[in-house]
Amino acid sequence: MAKKRSRKRNTKKTPLQRKLWLLFALFMLALLGIGFYMKKQLAFYYATRFKEKHETLQNTSSEAQRIEKIIGLHAEKTFGIDMSHYQRKEDVRWDSLSIANGSIPIEFIILRATMGKNGEDRHFNQYWNDAKNAQLIRGAYHFYRPNEDPVSQANWYLKNVQLEKNDLVPILDIEKFPRNKTLEEFHEDLSVYLKIVEEAYGRKPIIYTYYHFYKDYLRGSFENYPLWLANYNDVNIPSEEDLWAFWQFTEKGIVYGINTKVDLNIFNGKTWQLKRYTIH
């Protein structure tokens, strides 16, 4: 009796099936990409609605809503804080710094180091070392006193601050206009300070100031320096006109790991982009 030949099953996919599988694979990759891109936003959404609030610190309803809105809009960016001796050493737990009910980590810290030609922040050295041990990206700023000699101020900063690899470039805090000087003289003094510090580190310093101070006294003369703007208004970005790198958006930030309110900052990019502003 002749054996029946078994038919081989045709497993070859038709062109239509191949297209469907390709579309399915692309759809799954898109979902994974969206999930990866929005992971901070999803964590932020969950934390602000289902997690408990900070045990001791609170803001007014309007300020809390403003802060929550800004963090939500920029959740995928990089967040940091800045501090001085106004925050007590005992108030900081360096191993657990985060915001938005713990959903967003603090990744950089900027510390006041020096003021004028001979002032220094009494907590700087300890905070500087603590920040390094906590593996935070560190920055050190000088508070500029416009009625004092810019050369003495620049040299004082360089004497007291030793920036290392992966620290942020030098930062200059400018908030006041000098007495008995013209705008041109003010700009000349600032340029002297910035040139001295730039030559010491080979990098342009970051300029910090308030939005309206920048608009009234600095805009048009210092655009080639990275800009850190303070703006506490109910806005989505600190300036529509200026290219900003950092935004200090509140002085009433509630940070897990710190038992007092601090300044909160957004870097306008990812962590790997922040490293472009560090000492190489």
ROTIMAR-254493 format. One record per residue (C-alpha): x, y, z; residue number from 1. Coordinates in Angstrom, 1 decimal, padded with zeros to 4 digits. Example, Ala and Ser with C-alpha at 12.3 -4.5 7.8 and 13.67 -1.06 7.14 Angstrom:
2
- x:y:z:n
- 012.3:-004.5:007.8:1
- 013.7:-001.1:007.1:2
END
This chain:
280
- x:y:z:n
- 000.0:000.0:000.0:1
- 001.4:003.3:-001.0:2
- 002.2:005.8:001.7:3
- 000.4:009.0:001.7:4
- 002.7:012.0:001.2:5
- 002.2:014.4:004.0:6
- 001.8:018.0:002.9:7
- 004.3:020.4:004.2:8
- 002.6:023.3:006.0:9
- 003.4:026.6:004.4:10
- 004.8:028.9:007.1:11
- 006.0:031.6:004.8:12
- 004.4:034.9:005.7:13
- 002.5:036.7:003.0:14
- 003.4:040.4:002.2:15
- 000.4:041.5:004.2:16
- 001.4:039.5:007.2:17
- 004.9:040.9:007.1:18
- 003.5:044.4:007.0:19
- 001.3:043.8:009.9:20
- 004.1:042.4:012.0:21
- 006.3:045.3:011.1:22
- 003.6:047.8:012.1:23
- 003.1:045.9:015.4:24
- 006.8:046.0:016.1:25
- 007.0:049.7:015.3:26
- 003.9:050.3:017.6:27
- 005.6:048.5:020.5:28
- 008.8:050.4:020.0:29
- 006.9:053.6:020.0:30
- 005.1:052.7:023.2:31
- 008.5:051.8:024.9:32
- 010.0:055.1:023.6:33
- 007.1:057.2:025.0:34
- 007.2:055.3:028.3:35
- 011.0:055.9:028.6:36
- 010.6:059.6:027.6:37
- 007.7:060.2:030.0:38
- 008.9:058.1:032.9:39
- 009.6:061.2:035.1:40
- 006.3:062.8:034.2:41
- 004.4:059.5:035.0:42
- 006.3:059.3:038.3:43
- 005.6:062.9:039.1:44
- 001.8:062.5:038.3:45
- 001.6:059.5:040.6:46
- 003.6:061.1:043.4:47
- 001.6:064.3:043.4:48
- -001.7:062.6:043.6:49
- -001.2:059.5:045.7:50
- 001.8:060.0:047.9:51
- 001.9:061.8:051.2:52
- 003.1:065.4:051.3:53
- 006.2:066.7:053.2:54
- 005.8:066.1:056.9:55
- 006.6:069.7:058.1:56
- 006.9:072.1:055.2:57
- 004.0:073.7:053.3:58
- 003.4:076.5:050.8:59
- 000.3:078.6:050.1:60
- -002.1:077.0:047.8:61
- -001.3:079.4:044.9:62
- 002.5:078.9:045.3:63
- 002.1:075.1:045.6:64
- 000.1:075.0:042.4:65
- 002.6:077.2:040.6:66
- 005.5:075.0:041.6:67
- 003.6:071.8:040.7:68
- 002.7:073.2:037.3:69
- 006.3:074.2:036.5:70
- 007.7:070.9:037.6:71
- 005.1:069.1:035.6:72
- 005.9:071.1:032.4:73
- 009.6:070.4:032.8:74
- 009.6:067.0:034.5:75
- 011.9:065.5:031.9:76
- 014.6:068.1:032.5:77
- 017.3:068.2:035.3:78
- 016.5:069.7:038.7:79
- 018.8:071.2:041.3:80
- 019.0:073.5:044.3:81
- 021.2:076.3:045.4:82
- 022.1:077.0:049.0:83
- 024.1:079.2:051.3:84
- 024.6:079.5:055.1:85
- 021.0:080.6:055.4:86
- 020.3:076.8:055.4:87
- 021.6:075.2:058.6:88
- 024.0:072.3:058.3:89
- 021.8:070.2:060.5:90
- 018.8:070.6:058.1:91
- 020.4:068.7:055.3:92
- 020.4:064.9:054.7:93
- 022.5:064.5:051.7:94
- 021.6:060.9:050.8:95
- 017.9:061.6:050.1:96
- 017.4:064.8:048.2:97
- 014.4:064.9:045.9:98
- 011.3:066.9:045.1:99
- 007.7:066.3:044.0:100
- 007.0:063.9:046.9:101
- 010.2:062.0:046.1:102
- 009.5:061.4:042.4:103
- 012.2:063.6:041.0:104
- 015.8:063.5:042.2:105
- 018.0:066.5:042.8:106
- 021.0:066.1:040.5:107
- 023.0:069.3:041.0:108
- 023.6:071.9:043.7:109
- 025.0:075.4:043.5:110
- 026.6:076.9:046.6:111
- 027.5:080.4:047.5:112
- 031.2:080.6:048.0:113
- 032.3:084.2:048.2:114
- 030.9:087.7:048.4:115
- 032.7:090.9:047.3:116
- 036.4:091.3:047.8:117
- 036.7:089.5:051.2:118
- 033.4:087.8:052.2:119
- 033.0:084.0:052.4:120
- 030.1:081.8:053.1:121
- 030.7:080.0:056.4:122
- 029.1:076.7:055.3:123
- 030.7:076.6:051.9:124
- 033.6:074.2:052.5:125
- 031.5:071.7:054.4:126
- 028.6:071.8:051.9:127
- 031.2:071.6:049.0:128
- 032.6:068.3:050.4:129
- 029.2:066.9:051.3:130
- 027.9:067.5:047.8:131
- 030.9:065.7:046.4:132
- 030.3:062.7:048.7:133
- 026.6:062.7:047.7:134
- 027.8:062.5:044.0:135
- 025.9:065.7:043.0:136
- 027.2:067.9:040.3:137
- 028.5:071.0:042.2:138
- 028.7:074.6:041.3:139
- 030.1:077.6:043.3:140
- 029.0:081.2:042.9:141
- 030.4:084.6:043.8:142
- 028.0:087.3:044.9:143
- 029.2:090.4:043.1:144
- 029.3:093.7:045.0:145
- 029.2:096.4:042.3:146
- 030.9:099.1:044.4:147
- 034.0:097.0:045.1:148
- 037.0:096.4:042.9:149
- 036.3:093.7:040.3:150
- 039.9:092.5:040.2:151
- 040.0:092.0:043.9:152
- 036.6:090.1:043.8:153
- 037.8:087.8:041.0:154
- 041.0:087.0:042.8:155
- 039.1:086.4:046.0:156
- 036.8:083.9:044.3:157
- 039.8:082.1:042.7:158
- 041.6:081.9:046.0:159
- 038.7:080.3:047.9:160
- 037.2:078.0:045.2:161
- 039.1:075.1:043.7:162
- 036.9:073.7:041.0:163
- 037.6:070.1:040.0:164
- 036.7:067.9:037.0:165
- 032.9:067.5:036.6:166
- 032.2:070.7:038.7:167
- 030.1:073.4:037.0:168
- 032.1:076.3:035.5:169
- 032.4:079.4:037.7:170
- 029.2:081.3:038.4:171
- 028.7:085.0:039.0:172
- 025.7:086.4:040.9:173
- 024.8:089.9:039.8:174
- 021.8:091.6:041.5:175
- 022.7:095.2:042.2:176
- 023.5:098.3:040.2:177
- 026.5:100.3:041.5:178
- 026.2:103.8:043.1:179
- 027.9:106.6:041.2:180
- 028.7:104.6:038.1:181
- 027.3:104.7:034.6:182
- 026.0:101.6:032.9:183
- 029.1:101.6:030.7:184
- 031.4:101.6:033.7:185
- 029.3:098.8:035.3:186
- 029.7:096.7:032.2:187
- 033.4:097.4:032.1:188
- 033.8:096.2:035.7:189
- 031.8:093.0:035.0:190
- 033.9:092.3:031.9:191
- 037.1:092.6:034.0:192
- 035.8:090.1:036.6:193
- 034.6:087.7:034.0:194
- 037.8:087.8:031.9:195
- 040.0:087.1:034.9:196
- 037.9:084.1:036.0:197
- 037.5:082.9:032.4:198
- 041.3:082.9:031.8:199
- 041.9:081.0:035.0:200
- 039.6:078.1:034.0:201
- 039.4:078.5:030.3:202
- 035.6:078.5:030.3:203
- 033.1:081.3:030.3:204
- 031.4:081.8:033.7:205
- 027.7:081.4:034.1:206
- 025.8:084.6:034.9:207
- 023.0:084.5:037.4:208
- 020.6:087.4:037.8:209
- 016.9:088.2:038.0:210
- 014.9:088.5:034.8:211
- 014.1:092.2:035.1:212
- 017.7:093.0:036.2:213
- 019.0:091.2:033.1:214
- 016.5:093.0:030.9:215
- 017.2:096.4:032.3:216
- 021.0:096.3:032.8:217
- 022.7:093.4:031.1:218
- 020.8:092.3:028.0:219
- 022.6:093.0:024.8:220
- 026.1:093.0:026.3:221
- 026.6:089.5:027.8:222
- 024.8:087.1:025.5:223
- 027.8:084.9:025.0:224
- 027.8:083.8:028.6:225
- 025.5:081.0:029.9:226
- 022.5:082.5:031.6:227
- 020.9:081.5:034.9:228
- 017.7:083.5:035.4:229
- 015.6:083.9:038.5:230
- 011.9:084.4:037.8:231
- 009.2:083.6:040.4:232
- 006.2:084.7:038.4:233
- 003.5:082.4:037.1:234
- 005.2:081.7:033.7:235
- 006.1:078.5:031.8:236
- 009.7:079.6:031.1:237
- 011.8:082.4:032.7:238
- 012.1:084.4:029.5:239
- 010.6:084.5:026.0:240
- 013.4:086.7:024.7:241
- 016.6:085.2:026.2:242
- 018.4:081.9:025.7:243
- 018.6:080.5:029.3:244
- 020.5:077.5:030.6:245
- 019.2:077.5:034.2:246
- 016.0:078.8:035.8:247
- 015.6:079.5:039.5:248
- 011.8:079.3:039.7:249
- 011.1:079.5:043.4:250
- 012.7:080.4:046.7:251
- 010.2:078.3:048.5:252
- 011.1:074.9:047.3:253
- 010.2:071.9:049.4:254
- 012.9:069.2:049.1:255
- 012.9:065.8:050.8:256
- 016.1:065.7:052.8:257
- 016.1:069.4:053.8:258
- 014.1:070.7:056.7:259
- 013.8:074.2:055.4:260
- 012.7:075.8:052.1:261
- 015.3:076.3:049.4:262
- 015.7:077.7:045.9:263
- 014.7:075.3:043.2:264
- 016.3:075.3:039.8:265
- 015.7:073.7:036.4:266
- 018.5:073.0:034.0:267
- 017.2:073.4:030.4:268
- 018.2:069.9:029.3:269
- 019.1:066.3:030.3:270
- 021.9:065.4:032.8:271
- 024.3:064.5:029.9:272
- 023.7:068.0:028.5:273
- 024.4:069.6:031.9:274
- 027.9:068.1:031.8:275
- 028.7:070.4:028.9:276
- 028.7:073.1:031.5:277
- 031.3:071.4:033.7:278
- 035.1:071.5:034.0:279
- 036.6:068.9:031.7:280
END
